[in-house]
């Protein structure tokens, strides 16, 4: 028996409604967990939809989510670029002293025609892992000062870290050292310049601890959208 196009359409609609309900429940749960810690204080939820279908982003958008870590869709979505900043020019600069100044200057120059400033977070490699991007903690204040004083097209929003993925959780009473270090850098800059920066730290597995340590921006993906597909699943011929 061959199903009609109408039956296929009805099945698709049913699947979309089920998926929307799943995302709605997960979004509501995450927001409740955030609010239970922040108690009315500012905390921005960035839904990291990386490698998820556009339909998931649209469903979350329909549910009121506006901050996403992905590409471009409706104009009132606030997109957060997540990952290493790469360009041919940036790669050529890899061996040049003061690399992070150069990257900031290039980004500032690229934004010359913008009417508004580009909001930026400075990533810090707090865990010291070679596989991680970001500046060394010891360079942080100098780069912050450079952006603030010399990049008039960039709006310095705050600091960001991913933290160690293989962190030892055996001592539950010890706060996450990456989050503590980022918070300390924020306070040092505030003391030196009188500028209050935001902190972008915490993902699906540790966002609650990050909020307790001062995060104003949490990046949550799998808790909302489910686990990412593997590289094998992403191959075009793997159907």
N, C-alpha and C positions, 0 to 999 in steps of 0.2 A: 504494500500500500504506500502510495506517494503522498506526502503531506503537502497541503496547499501553501502558497506564499502567506496567506492570512494566518495559518497556524504557526508558521515560522516566526512571523512578526509578533504574535502573541507570546510565544516562548521567549523571544528576545526581551520583550517588555517585562515579562515575569522575572527573568534573570536580572535585568537592570534594577528592578524594584528590590529584589533580594539583596543585591550588592549595595544599593543605596542604604538599605536598612543596616547592613553590616558596618558600613563606614560611619553612619550616623551614630550607632551605638558606641563605636570605638572613639570617635571624636568627643562625644559627650563624656565618656569615661575619663579620657585624658584631661579634658577641661576641668572636670570635677576634682581630679587629683591635683591639678595645678592650683586651682582656687583654694583647696584645703590647706595648701602651704603658704600661698602668697597673701591670703586674707585681704584681698582688695588691692594689693600693690601691683604695679605694672609687670606683666610677664607676657611676652609675645610668643605665640605658638606658630612655628614654621613647619608646615606639613611637607616632609621630604618625599616627594612622589617619584623620585628617580627610578627609571626603568619600568614604571608602572604605566598602564594604558591611559591615553588621554581621557577615556570615559571615567576613570576613577577621579581624575582631577576635576572634571566637570561636575561629578556627583558631589564631591566635597565642596566645590564652589557653590553649588545650589543649596548646600546646607549652611552656607554663611562663612566658610573658611576663605580667607583672603591672602594670607601669607603662605607662599609655596617656594620650595627649593627645586626649581626646574627651569623650563623654558617660558615662552610667551603665549598667553591666551587672552582672556578679557582684560580691558584696560584698567579695571579697578583691582585686579590682582596685584599684590606686591611681591615681585619675584626676587628671590635671594640666590645669587650665584654661589654654588657650593662646589669647592674643588680648587685645584691648583690653577692659578692664572697663567695661561700659556699663550704665547704668540711668537711669531718668528723673531721679532725684535727682542722679546724677553729672553728667548733662548740664546740669542747672540750675546746678551749681557751677562750670561751665567758666570763668566770668568772675570768680570769687572768688579773692582772694589765698590763698596756702597751700593750693591745690587738692589736692595730694597728701596733706596732713594730713587734709583733709576726707574724701577717699576712704578713707583708712585708718580714720578714726574711724567712718565709715558701715559699713564691713565689720566692724569690731570690734563695733559695736552689733548688727548683723544676726546675729552669732554668739553672742549673749548666752545663748541656751538650749542651746547645745552643751555636751556633757559634756567634750569634748576641744577643744584649740585647733586653729584652722585654720592649716595650714602655708602660708606665703606666701613667694614670691620677689619681690623688688623689681626691676622692669624699668628699665634705664638706657638712654637713647638715646645710646649711645657714639659713633655716627657723625654725630650732629647733623642728621639728615635730617628734614624736616618731615613726610614720609609715615610716619615711625616713631612709635610710642607710647613712653612711658617718660619718666622724669624726666631733667633735665639733670644731667650729672656733678657740677656745682657744688652741686646741691641734695641730692645723695645722702646724705651723712653726716647732715645735719639730719633728713631723713625717716627714716633708719634709727634714729636716736636717738629720734625721736618714737614710732615703732612699738614699740621696745623698752621705752620708759618709760611709755607711755600706753595701749597696746592689749593688755590682758591676755588677750584671747581670740584673739590672733594669735600664732603661733609663727614668728618670723623665721628662715627657713631659709637664705636667701642672696640673691645678686644674679643677674640674668639680662640677657642682651643677644642681639639678633639679628645686629647688625653690618651693615656695608655690603654690599649684594648686588652692587654694581658695583665691588668692590674690585679694585685693580690688582695682578695677580699677576706682573708682569714681573720684580720683584725677589724671588726665592724665598727669599733669605736674610733678608729683613725680616719679623719676626713680625707677625701680624695686630694692627694698632693697637687695634682694638676689644677684643680679648681681653686685651691688655696693660693697657689702661685699666681694665677691669673688675677684673683681678687687683690693680692698684694700689689701687683703691677698697676692695677687700676687706682689704688689708694696712693701710690707713689706719684702718679701723674696728676691726680687731683691735688695733692699737697704742693706739687711744683707749679702747676698752672691754674689751679682753681676750676678745672673742667671735670664734670662728672661724666664718665664713660659708661656705656652699657656693657654687659658681659654676655656673650653668646657661648654657652657651654651646657652640655647635657644632651643626651640622645635617649632613645627608647629605654635602654637598660639602666640609665643613671640620672634621668632628668629631675627626679624628685630630690635627690641629694644636691644636684646643682642649684636648684631653686633655693634650698635651705642655705646655700653658701653664697647667695647673691645673684644668681643668673636672672637676667631680664629677657633672655631670648633662648628658647629651647628648640632643638631641631629633631623632630620625631617622624619616623617613617614607618617601620615595620609594625609598630603598635597600632597604627591607624590603617595602613594599607596591606599589611601582611608582609611576609618575607619577600626579598627580591628574587627574581628568577635567576637561575645560574647562567653562566656563559653558554653552556651547552643548549639550554632552553631558548636562548636568544638567537641561535643560529637560524637563518632563513629557511633552510631545508629540514629543520628539525620540527616537523609538523605531526 
